[in-house]
Amino acid sequence: MLKLWRWYQNCLSVHPLKTQIASSGVLWGIGDIAAQYITHSTAHKHLPLLDGDERFIINWKRTALTSMFGLGFVGPVGHFWYEGLDKLIRLRLRLEPKTVRFVATKVAADGIIFGPFDLFAFFTYMGFASGKSILEVKEDVKRDFLPALILEGGAWPIIQVANFRYVPVRYQLLYVNMFCLLDSAFLSWLEQQKDAAWKQWFVYSSPLKDEEGLLLDIQ
């Protein structure tokens, strides 16, 4: 493990962007496999099994698509985001590193800008990569974006406080990607849940039509 870490440090020093891209792709791919296994196990507990359904078989196409999201988006965008955010707050806002204001500003910027953008990109990309139409992708984003944003909103600020306070900038994306093993599993699982009833808790109620076509306002 120590040799692997030293090898990673060397790669990061020589090829920082390429290393961030490659590691992001690998970790997001592993996270998707975990998501598939979780979904498979959950389905076995709640649905009657058909013959041949007992075995867990990895959907390598899905894993490749998710891994490509790590390679094409999380790696390069995350690399420039964390480097740029640090320079902006240190040099432009002139906040002292590791202070409460410094960390809080970073956490707020990450949660308000990068977090929602990352979620929107993930659901949009996965939809189009799966061959869905623009209308289908739009409906998927409407269905999944808000639940994901709310559920993740309770965890990522805590994770990022430790990241921005204790982790050097060059390792911050790696730190995030380690948690993305869980996050990519969660997002993949969420996307697979389709129109699950629990998602309705995150959707604002809308006027319903009664049998005569009249609108009933939900008070």
Contacts in CASP RR format, 6 or more apart in sequence:
PFRMAT RR
TARGET T0000
AUTHOR 0000-0000-0000
METHOD contacts of the structure
MODEL  1
MLKLWRWYQNCLSVHPLKTQIASSGVLWGIGDIAAQYITHSTAHKHLPLL
DGDERFIINWKRTALTSMFGLGFVGPVGHFWYEGLDKLIRLRLRLEPKTV
RFVATKVAADGIIFGPFDLFAFFTYMGFASGKSILEVKEDVKRDFLPALI
LEGGAWPIIQVANFRYVPVRYQLLYVNMFCLLDSAFLSWLEQQKDAAWKQ
WFVYSSPLKDEEGLLLDIQ
8 19 0 8 1.000
8 23 0 8 1.000
8 174 0 8 1.000
11 18 0 8 1.000
11 19 0 8 1.000
12 19 0 8 1.000
12 20 0 8 1.000
12 170 0 8 1.000
12 171 0 8 1.000
16 79 0 8 1.000
16 170 0 8 1.000
17 76 0 8 1.000
17 79 0 8 1.000
20 75 0 8 1.000
20 76 0 8 1.000
20 78 0 8 1.000
20 79 0 8 1.000
20 173 0 8 1.000
20 174 0 8 1.000
21 70 0 8 1.000
21 71 0 8 1.000
21 72 0 8 1.000
21 75 0 8 1.000
21 76 0 8 1.000
21 79 0 8 1.000
22 71 0 8 1.000
23 75 0 8 1.000
23 174 0 8 1.000
23 177 0 8 1.000
24 70 0 8 1.000
24 71 0 8 1.000
24 72 0 8 1.000
24 74 0 8 1.000
24 75 0 8 1.000
24 78 0 8 1.000
24 173 0 8 1.000
24 177 0 8 1.000
24 180 0 8 1.000
25 67 0 8 1.000
25 68 0 8 1.000
25 69 0 8 1.000
25 70 0 8 1.000
25 71 0 8 1.000
25 72 0 8 1.000
25 74 0 8 1.000
25 75 0 8 1.000
26 67 0 8 1.000
27 70 0 8 1.000
27 177 0 8 1.000
27 178 0 8 1.000
27 180 0 8 1.000
27 181 0 8 1.000
27 184 0 8 1.000
28 66 0 8 1.000
28 67 0 8 1.000
28 69 0 8 1.000
28 70 0 8 1.000
28 71 0 8 1.000
28 74 0 8 1.000
28 177 0 8 1.000
28 180 0 8 1.000
28 184 0 8 1.000
29 63 0 8 1.000
29 66 0 8 1.000
29 67 0 8 1.000
29 70 0 8 1.000
29 184 0 8 1.000
30 181 0 8 1.000
31 66 0 8 1.000
31 180 0 8 1.000
31 181 0 8 1.000
31 182 0 8 1.000
31 184 0 8 1.000
31 185 0 8 1.000
31 188 0 8 1.000
32 62 0 8 1.000
32 63 0 8 1.000
32 66 0 8 1.000
32 67 0 8 1.000
32 184 0 8 1.000
32 185 0 8 1.000
32 188 0 8 1.000
33 58 0 8 1.000
33 63 0 8 1.000
34 181 0 8 1.000
34 182 0 8 1.000
34 184 0 8 1.000
34 185 0 8 1.000
35 184 0 8 1.000
35 185 0 8 1.000
35 186 0 8 1.000
35 187 0 8 1.000
35 188 0 8 1.000
35 189 0 8 1.000
35 192 0 8 1.000
36 56 0 8 1.000
36 58 0 8 1.000
36 59 0 8 1.000
36 62 0 8 1.000
36 63 0 8 1.000
36 188 0 8 1.000
37 56 0 8 1.000
38 185 0 8 1.000
38 189 0 8 1.000
39 188 0 8 1.000
39 189 0 8 1.000
39 192 0 8 1.000
40 56 0 8 1.000
41 56 0 8 1.000
44 53 0 8 1.000
44 54 0 8 1.000
62 188 0 8 1.000
65 126 0 8 1.000
65 129 0 8 1.000
65 130 0 8 1.000
66 126 0 8 1.000
66 184 0 8 1.000
66 188 0 8 1.000
68 129 0 8 1.000
69 121 0 8 1.000
69 122 0 8 1.000
69 125 0 8 1.000
69 126 0 8 1.000
73 118 0 8 1.000
73 121 0 8 1.000
73 122 0 8 1.000
73 125 0 8 1.000
74 118 0 8 1.000
74 177 0 8 1.000
74 180 0 8 1.000
75 173 0 8 1.000
77 118 0 8 1.000
78 114 0 8 1.000
78 173 0 8 1.000
78 176 0 8 1.000
79 173 0 8 1.000
81 114 0 8 1.000
82 169 0 8 1.000
82 172 0 8 1.000
82 173 0 8 1.000
82 176 0 8 1.000
83 169 0 8 1.000
85 106 0 8 1.000
85 109 0 8 1.000
85 110 0 8 1.000
86 106 0 8 1.000
86 169 0 8 1.000
89 95 0 8 1.000
89 102 0 8 1.000
89 105 0 8 1.000
89 106 0 8 1.000
89 109 0 8 1.000
90 97 0 8 1.000
90 102 0 8 1.000
93 105 0 8 1.000
95 101 0 8 1.000
95 102 0 8 1.000
95 105 0 8 1.000
96 102 0 8 1.000
98 165 0 8 1.000
102 164 0 8 1.000
103 161 0 8 1.000
103 164 0 8 1.000
103 165 0 8 1.000
106 160 0 8 1.000
106 164 0 8 1.000
107 157 0 8 1.000
107 160 0 8 1.000
107 161 0 8 1.000
107 164 0 8 1.000
110 156 0 8 1.000
110 160 0 8 1.000
111 153 0 8 1.000
111 156 0 8 1.000
111 157 0 8 1.000
111 160 0 8 1.000
115 149 0 8 1.000
115 152 0 8 1.000
115 156 0 8 1.000
116 149 0 8 1.000
119 145 0 8 1.000
119 148 0 8 1.000
119 149 0 8 1.000
119 152 0 8 1.000
119 187 0 8 1.000
120 141 0 8 1.000
120 145 0 8 1.000
122 187 0 8 1.000
123 137 0 8 1.000
123 140 0 8 1.000
123 141 0 8 1.000
123 144 0 8 1.000
123 145 0 8 1.000
123 148 0 8 1.000
123 187 0 8 1.000
123 191 0 8 1.000
124 137 0 8 1.000
124 141 0 8 1.000
126 191 0 8 1.000
127 136 0 8 1.000
127 137 0 8 1.000
127 140 0 8 1.000
128 137 0 8 1.000
132 140 0 8 1.000
140 191 0 8 1.000
143 194 0 8 1.000
143 195 0 8 1.000
143 199 0 8 1.000
143 203 0 8 1.000
144 190 0 8 1.000
144 191 0 8 1.000
144 199 0 8 1.000
146 202 0 8 1.000
146 203 0 8 1.000
147 190 0 8 1.000
147 199 0 8 1.000
147 202 0 8 1.000
148 186 0 8 1.000
148 187 0 8 1.000
148 190 0 8 1.000
150 202 0 8 1.000
151 186 0 8 1.000
152 183 0 8 1.000
152 186 0 8 1.000
159 176 0 8 1.000
159 179 0 8 1.000
160 176 0 8 1.000
163 172 0 8 1.000
163 175 0 8 1.000
163 176 0 8 1.000
164 172 0 8 1.000
167 175 0 8 1.000
193 199 0 8 1.000
205 218 0 8 1.000
206 218 0 8 1.000
207 215 0 8 1.000
207 216 0 8 1.000
207 217 0 8 1.000
207 218 0 8 1.000
208 215 0 8 1.000
208 216 0 8 1.000
208 218 0 8 1.000
209 215 0 8 1.000
209 216 0 8 1.000
210 216 0 8 1.000
END
